[in-house]
Amino acid sequence: MPREAILPFINNIFVLLLKRLTGTAKTIKYSKGFVTFISTIIVKQIPRLEIETIVNIFDSFQPNLFSQLLSGVIIPNLKLMHTTFEKRVASVAMILLLSKEFMLQDIYLNHWGSLILELVNLVKISGVASKGDSQLLIEEEMYSLDADEKGYQSGFSKLSVIGKVKPDITLKYTDLNSNLKEVIINGSKKNPRVVEILNNVNELKPFLATLS
Ligand SMILES: *[C@@H]1O[C@H](CO)[C@@H](O)[C@H](O)[C@H]1NC(C)=O
């Protein structure tokens, strides 16, 4: 099936993901799975499901929802990425996200400090691309999360459309550290406040020193 086959279901999938995320059954494993899922669809660069579209879908449910998800779920869970694949896919997705023009708007600029801080650590331990990491099946992870909740099964079964990540979609990003630096330099050129914001994060000082 083509990657685009997910498109008719994507709104429903997002709704299901959000329900679970805000529900009482919210678990760390689920929040992590959410980050991996969002990262995967970002990195896959599915036609007609560009990053801006993903953001627009979330924000159509509730204004600024994506920004809230970023600060409340995605950024805090980056340190919990466990396998090499999870680390790589999350790193690549966040770097792609940071390269988007809308990330330079005030509401998103606020997230640069905490996001870059997590990314510096994540990129450091994400290692070099290796073919052995390409076996992770996203849908397997998502299924196991909801084995106890039949109501979600049908929604999640749609995920199999985008499930198998083979070959590893992150392999073409061979130097994440350079990509991260570049995305900061690029952002700073377009909006000087990026530098200002990052300079306010003490823990980032050693990393920022390597930029110039
Ligand atoms: C930085 O900007 C250059 C020039 O626009 C672009 O080619 C490059 O892909 C950007 N880097 C990242 C990591 O987004």
The ligand as an SDF file (V2000), in Angstrom:
LIG
                    3D

 14 14  0  0  0  0  0  0  0  0999 V2000
   19.8770   25.3410    6.2180 C   0  0  0  0  0  0  0  0  0  0  0  0
   19.6370   26.2410    5.1600 O   0  0  0  0  0  0  0  0  0  0  0  0
   20.1710   25.8020    3.9060 C   0  0  0  0  0  0  0  0  0  0  0  0
   19.9750   26.9270    2.9240 C   0  0  0  0  0  0  0  0  0  0  0  0
   18.6440   27.3480    2.8750 O   0  0  0  0  0  0  0  0  0  0  0  0
   19.4680   24.5130    3.4940 C   0  0  0  0  0  0  0  0  0  0  0  0
   19.9680   24.0590    2.2640 O   0  0  0  0  0  0  0  0  0  0  0  0
   19.6960   23.4640    4.5690 C   0  0  0  0  0  0  0  0  0  0  0  0
   18.9830   22.2800    4.2520 O   0  0  0  0  0  0  0  0  0  0  0  0
   19.2340   23.9860    5.9260 C   0  0  0  0  0  0  0  0  0  0  0  0
   19.6080   23.0160    6.9370 N   0  0  0  0  0  0  0  0  0  0  0  0
   18.7460   22.3610    7.7160 C   0  0  0  0  0  0  0  0  0  0  0  0
   19.3290   21.3530    8.6490 C   0  0  0  0  0  0  0  0  0  0  0  0
   17.5510   22.5460    7.6860 O   0  0  0  0  0  0  0  0  0  0  0  0
  1  2  1  0
  1 10  1  0
  2  3  1  0
  3  4  1  0
  3  6  1  0
  4  5  1  0
  6  7  1  0
  6  8  1  0
  8  9  1  0
  8 10  1  0
 10 11  1  0
 11 12  1  0
 12 13  1  0
 12 14  2  0
M  END
$$$$
